[in-house]
Amino acid sequence: MNRALNWTGQALLYGGFAVALGVFSRWPVYHPLAEDMAQIKVSFIHHGARVAECRPYTAEEQAKMPPNMRKAQKCERERSPVSIEVDIDGKTVLAHTSAPSGLSRDGASTLYQRLNVAAGQHRIAVRFKDNQKAEGFTSQLEETITLKPAQVLVIDFSADKGGIVLQ
């Protein structure tokens, strides 16, 4: 009798858990964006230009090094911060500078930002700078795009693809 009561109680608890799980998997309904909205994601991982140029070692510097550690040039590790500005319909909606990661400031600069915009046609201008010695921005892109409701547009930087990429 006691064993049957244990099995019945366990079945009721598992059944209640399954019902609760089923209810909360469907309710409340989650909408990541309103029906008339689209989203622009700005996302990049990029190494900025080196802060200092590589220079050849002097004869005295090479003489001080062990033979197996001698190299032709000395290159500093620190990299430039990466700056990005995004304008939508003539209004600046994002202006951010990402510092290089790492203890020696020699890693990649990263950014991930979401921007919700109304669906429809927009004029998007993106300006990118990855070299602090350069005057102005090193890469720019301006395009008119049409975003459908719930569409996600990704703005990235890829040197292999020619710079700023909208996809």
Secondary structure, 3 states (H helix, E strand, C coil): CHHHHHHHHHHHHHHHHHHHHHHHHHCCCCCCCCCCEEEEEEEEEECCCECCCCEECCHHHHHHCCHHHCCCEECCCCECCEEEEEEECCEEEEEEEECCCCCCCCCCEEEEEEEEEECEEEEEEEEEECCCCCCCCCEEEEEEEEECCCCEEEEEEEHHHCEEEEC
